[in-house]
């Protein structure tokens, strides 16, 4: 690419390739279970086929619509959102001041809400995907699989997940009435919002010395926690990097996580309004430790960027199901009246030039419900210090 530094990607390790060939030959078929991507903060679920390539909204048109609405005493946010919706920018959204502050809290791994992760089914139904332990929702007895019908009397079926999340948010201590359906029975639960915090990185050690690093999202500080977990792993022991269900987050944190396993070099390229840019890992990562990355249909955005880098550079074997396919770049645009528009400005590409947007990443080996077991088998085949 013009203006881009040259990069030599090393061929995939011969031992790794030979082992994959052997494993394919010996393994029995595994059904690929991809399900639906789920995000609490930024996106609705889509089918395995993935989203279409990103469209973009005209920043000037969005700002102009907001300015005209504010001048007429109307909602600048609503007017701007109408322009974004018509543009086809599926990842574009508009926040008011409070919502954008809540979005910033999410990136710190904390937020005010009830502790629900939701997903939208193909028919528009909103379902509870998971419930955070010891949250208001958990204490009220809500379960994964419950259908969410309304929030404070407003029907939510057909709404984008981001809009549902906005309804669930609010000040800590304030009540919210949830209309639900469970196995055909109607339920009504009143819960109080609370300040919540999620642990984005958890680490566990298996009996054979394998370190399992689960990254739930790339919030601030998560990348360095991955690096520290790798530094603390037993010498030569393998690492399972679990990115399943990771909706993304801060790209800089994903690049820091990549630096745990790479000795510098390209992680991804991206464009902003046609201008090419690049992201590089820091030098000094552990390049010899056996590594397997677990992914699924809920692996999105910054998590896909990390997966693509490890896969393209031959650093990891990837196991699981095809990732979601969100490879678009959003940047904030302040609007008249105090709203903020997050608009798509470009797309990411892996070190080998693959676009992440729309197609996602196909793992080296399929793995459904038994993905972690298969990943451990792969890790054992890679051997110490491969």
WOVEN-V930885 format. One record per pair of residues at least 12 apart in sequence whose C-alpha atoms are under 6 Angstrom apart, sorted by the first residue. I is the first residue (numbers start at 1). GAP is how many residues later the second one is. Records with the same first field share a line. If there is no record, write none. Layout:
I->GAP, GAP
This chain:
9->304
12->302
32->336
33->335
34->263, 287
37->260, 261
38->81
40->77, 78
41->121
42->120
43->118, 119
44->76, 116, 117
45->74, 75
50->274, 275, 308, 309
51->307
52->306
53->304, 305
55->33, 34
56->33, 288
57->27, 30, 32
62->18, 21
63->272
65->14, 15
66->13, 14
67->269
77->262
81->13
92->250, 251, 252
93->248, 249
94->246, 247
95->244, 245
96->243
97->242
107->112
108->111, 112
109->88, 89, 110
110->86, 87
111->84, 85
112->57, 82, 83, 84
113->55, 56, 80, 81
114->22, 23, 79
115->16, 17, 20, 22
116->15
117->12, 13
124->33, 34
125->32
126->21, 22, 31
127->18, 19, 20, 21
128->16, 17, 18
129->15
130->14
146->36
147->33, 34
148->32
149->30, 31
150->28, 29
151->26, 27
152->24, 25
172->21, 22, 23
173->19, 20, 21
174->18, 19
175->16, 17
176->14, 15
177->12, 13
200->15, 16, 17
201->13, 14
202->12
209->28
210->27, 28, 29
211->28
212->27, 28
213->28, 29
214->28
215->28
216->30
217->29, 31
218->30, 31, 32, 35
219->30
223->30, 31, 33, 34
226->31
227->33
236->53, 148, 149
238->51, 52, 53
239->52
240->52, 53
241->52
242->51, 52
243->51, 52
244->51, 52, 55
245->53, 54
246->53
247->52, 53
248->52, 53, 54, 55
251->51
254->48, 52
255->26
259->22, 23, 26
260->25
261->24, 25, 26
262->23, 25
263->20, 21, 22
264->17, 18, 19
265->15, 16
266->14
267->12, 13, 42, 84
268->81, 82, 83
269->79, 80
270->77, 78
271->75
272->73, 74
273->72
288->97, 98
289->96
290->96
291->25
292->24, 25, 26
293->25
294->24, 25, 26
295->25
296->24, 25, 26, 27
297->25, 26, 27
298->26
299->24, 25
300->24, 26
301->25, 26
308->42
309->41
318->45, 46
319->44, 45, 46, 47
320->46, 47, 51
321->45
322->39, 40
323->37, 38
324->36
325->31, 32, 33, 34, 35
326->31
327->20, 21, 29, 30
328->18, 19
329->15, 16, 17, 18
330->12, 13, 14, 15
331->12
